[in-house]
């Protein structure tokens, strides 16, 4: 027996973002281009030269990642030692860019000539500065546009800091001037 009531429908799916739509296609095109370029180089020289190029990329990428990791760990230890001793931390010019150097090393490790070229570009300081500035502007814009209750809003709230670097979470409660503090105990009556 039917009551004439409509059966509830599942809520509509939100539309897919452009990134989720085109990223698999871009990765597939990149892989095909890498393989094609390797076969062209192998045809122009030999398969052994291509093998040597791939091994050299893995070795160079490993060295870059190891060096960037050591530098990042050394900077972290120095910063922690300075904070424990109570001295002010000074900004070091080489303290930034470790993540981008590691990204360059990872791109060198990935097999392919295009990823090797991008990895070598990521090792150049002007490219690192440009990529770092672009990434910082993008993250700040995304955080600024984040609505309340989203993950971006949580990051924005976590970045609210006092001048000494300590994060203070809380809310402001304002009392009206007419409100007077009252004793929570009732008056004694005799």
C-alpha positions as CSV (number, residue, x, y, z in Angstrom):
1,X,0.0,0.0,0.0
2,X,1.4,3.4,-0.9
3,X,0.8,6.6,0.9
4,X,1.5,8.9,-1.9
5,X,4.6,10.3,-0.2
6,X,7.7,10.7,-2.3
7,X,10.6,8.6,-1.5
8,X,13.5,10.7,-0.2
9,X,16.3,11.1,-2.8
10,X,19.9,11.1,-1.9
11,X,21.4,14.6,-1.8
12,X,23.0,15.7,-5.0
13,X,26.7,15.2,-5.4
14,X,28.8,18.4,-5.5
15,X,30.3,18.9,-8.9
16,X,33.9,17.7,-9.3
17,X,36.6,20.3,-9.3
18,X,38.7,20.9,-12.4
19,X,41.7,19.5,-10.7
20,X,40.0,16.2,-9.9
21,X,38.7,16.1,-13.5
22,X,41.9,16.8,-15.4
23,X,44.6,15.5,-13.1
24,X,44.4,11.9,-14.2
25,X,44.4,13.0,-17.8
26,X,47.5,15.2,-17.2
27,X,49.4,12.4,-15.4
28,X,48.6,10.0,-18.2
29,X,49.8,12.5,-20.9
30,X,52.9,13.2,-18.9
31,X,53.8,9.5,-18.6
32,X,53.2,9.0,-22.4
33,X,55.4,12.0,-23.1
34,X,58.2,10.7,-20.8
35,X,58.1,7.3,-22.4
36,X,58.1,8.7,-25.9
37,X,61.0,11.0,-25.1
38,X,63.0,8.1,-23.6
39,X,62.5,6.1,-26.8
40,X,63.5,9.0,-29.0
41,X,66.8,9.4,-27.0
42,X,67.3,5.6,-27.1
43,X,66.8,5.7,-30.9
44,X,69.2,8.6,-31.3
45,X,72.0,7.1,-29.1
46,X,71.5,3.7,-27.5
47,X,69.6,2.0,-24.7
48,X,72.6,2.0,-22.5
49,X,72.9,5.8,-22.6
50,X,69.2,6.0,-21.5
51,X,69.9,3.6,-18.7
52,X,72.9,5.7,-17.6
53,X,70.8,8.8,-17.6
54,X,68.1,7.2,-15.5
55,X,70.7,5.9,-13.0
56,X,72.4,9.3,-12.8
57,X,69.1,10.9,-12.1
58,X,68.4,8.5,-9.2
59,X,71.9,9.0,-7.7
60,X,71.8,12.8,-8.1
61,X,68.3,12.9,-6.7
62,X,69.3,10.8,-3.7
63,X,72.3,13.0,-3.0
64,X,70.2,16.2,-3.2
65,X,67.5,14.8,-0.9
66,X,70.1,13.6,1.6
67,X,71.8,17.0,1.7
68,X,68.5,18.9,2.0
69,X,67.4,16.6,4.8
70,X,70.7,17.1,6.7
71,X,70.5,20.8,6.3
72,X,66.9,20.9,7.5
73,X,67.8,18.8,10.5
74,X,70.8,20.9,11.4
75,X,68.6,24.1,11.2
76,X,66.0,22.5,13.4
77,X,68.6,21.5,16.0
78,X,70.2,25.0,16.0
79,X,66.7,26.6,16.4
80,X,65.8,24.3,19.3
81,X,69.1,24.9,21.0
82,X,68.7,28.6,20.7
83,X,65.1,28.5,22.1
84,X,66.2,26.3,25.0
85,X,69.1,28.7,25.8
86,X,66.7,31.7,25.6
87,X,68.6,33.5,22.9
88,X,66.7,35.2,20.0
89,X,66.5,33.2,16.8
90,X,67.8,35.0,13.8
91,X,66.7,34.3,10.3
92,X,69.3,32.4,8.3
93,X,69.3,32.9,4.5
94,X,69.8,29.2,3.8
95,X,67.1,28.0,6.2
96,X,64.4,28.1,3.6
97,X,64.1,26.1,0.5
98,X,64.8,22.6,1.9
99,X,61.4,21.4,0.9
100,X,61.8,22.7,-2.6
101,X,65.3,21.1,-2.8
102,X,63.7,17.8,-1.7
103,X,61.0,18.2,-4.3
104,X,63.8,18.8,-6.9
105,X,65.5,15.6,-5.7
106,X,62.3,13.6,-5.9
107,X,61.8,14.8,-9.5
108,X,65.3,13.8,-10.3
109,X,64.7,10.3,-8.9
110,X,61.5,9.8,-11.0
111,X,62.4,8.1,-14.2
112,X,62.1,10.4,-17.2
113,X,63.9,13.3,-18.9
114,X,61.2,15.9,-18.3
115,X,61.0,15.2,-14.6
116,X,64.8,15.4,-14.5
117,X,64.8,18.8,-16.2
118,X,62.1,20.1,-13.8
119,X,64.1,18.7,-10.9
120,X,67.3,20.5,-12.0
121,X,65.3,23.7,-12.3
122,X,64.0,23.3,-8.8
123,X,67.6,23.3,-7.5
124,X,68.2,26.8,-8.8
125,X,67.8,29.5,-6.1
126,X,65.9,32.0,-8.3
127,X,63.4,29.3,-9.3
128,X,63.0,28.2,-5.6
129,X,62.3,31.8,-4.6
130,X,59.7,32.3,-7.4
131,X,58.0,29.0,-6.6
132,X,58.1,29.7,-2.8
133,X,56.5,33.2,-3.3
134,X,53.8,31.7,-5.6
135,X,53.0,28.9,-3.2
136,X,52.8,31.4,-0.3
137,X,50.5,33.7,-2.1
138,X,48.3,30.8,-3.1
139,X,48.0,29.4,0.4
140,X,47.3,32.8,1.9
141,X,44.6,33.5,-0.7
142,X,43.0,30.1,0.0
143,X,43.1,30.6,3.7
144,X,41.6,34.1,3.3
145,X,38.8,32.7,1.2
146,X,38.1,29.8,3.6
147,X,34.7,29.7,5.1
148,X,33.9,29.1,8.8
149,X,34.1,25.5,9.8
150,X,36.4,24.4,7.1
151,X,40.0,23.0,7.3
152,X,41.3,26.3,6.0
153,X,39.5,28.2,8.7
154,X,41.2,26.0,11.3
155,X,44.6,26.7,9.8
156,X,43.8,30.5,9.8
157,X,42.8,30.3,13.4
158,X,46.0,28.3,14.3
159,X,48.1,31.1,12.6
160,X,46.8,33.7,15.0
161,X,49.8,34.3,17.2
162,X,51.0,36.7,19.9
163,X,54.2,38.7,19.2
164,X,56.2,36.2,21.3
165,X,55.1,33.4,18.9
166,X,52.7,31.6,21.3
167,X,49.3,30.7,19.9
168,X,46.4,31.9,22.0
169,X,43.0,30.3,21.4
170,X,39.9,31.7,23.0
171,X,37.0,34.1,22.6
172,X,36.2,37.6,23.8
173,X,33.3,38.1,26.2
174,X,32.2,41.6,26.8
175,X,30.2,42.5,29.9
176,X,27.7,45.3,29.8
177,X,28.5,48.2,32.1
178,X,25.1,47.8,33.8
179,X,26.0,44.2,34.9
180,X,27.4,44.1,38.4
181,X,28.9,41.0,39.8
182,X,26.6,39.3,42.1
183,X,27.3,36.9,45.0
184,X,26.2,33.4,44.0
185,X,25.0,32.7,47.6
186,X,21.5,33.9,48.6
187,X,21.5,36.3,51.5
188,X,21.0,34.8,55.0
189,X,17.6,35.6,56.5
190,X,17.0,35.5,60.2
